Amino acid sequence: MSDHKTLVTVQSPLYFTIVSGFWMAFLAIIGLNIVGGFVMPTEKPALETFAYPIEVPEVAASADSGAPVERVDIRPLILAANVDDGKSVFRKCQSCHTIEAGGKNGTGPNLHNMVGNTIGDHNGFKTSESLKAIGGNWDYDKLDQYLENPKKLAPKGTMSFAGLKKPKERANVIKFLMANTGNPPPVDAPAQ
């Protein structure tokens, strides 16, 4: 037999309490972090899921110099536009406007059969005098200008929407409006 003795040290209950408390706190923090990740995810959802972006008009460089800003010809963009994309962009308008035939007026008029129609009262909706003052019909150039900046074309109009600053978005919305117009005027190809 050997003289070798096995040493067994018995720790005090206070030691086990401190170590157990540390591990319990550690596990509680990890658990709360995991549960919190489900309740408040850290990944940002796509903006389109919850809201529509607010477009802020950009100041053109030539506007400062006093030179007139050249407008983009909307007609080629309308010819290449997509009705489904226009329907998607039109969602920005749905809080005030309806589009279906016989639809009710909201804060703004029902826009069914709008393209090519006379600028003024539409589908029983009384239009502002500022908008009536534009005169003529809703041709493609006037629709483009109005969709870009309603207050510029009709300064005292009641439409509070800031406008669609991207020409492609305006062209898609116009194409969607055309699809919801019984007999829209043809889009003339631009002269080259």
Secondary structure, DSSP 8 states (H G I E B T S, - for coil): ------------HHHHHHHHHHHHHHHHHHHHHHHHHHHS-SS---HHHH----------HHHHHT-------HHHHHHH--HHHHHHHHTTTTTT---STT----SS---TT-TTSBSS-BTTB---HHHHTT-SB--HHHHHHHHH-HHHHSTT-S--------HHHHHHHHHHHHHTSSS---------
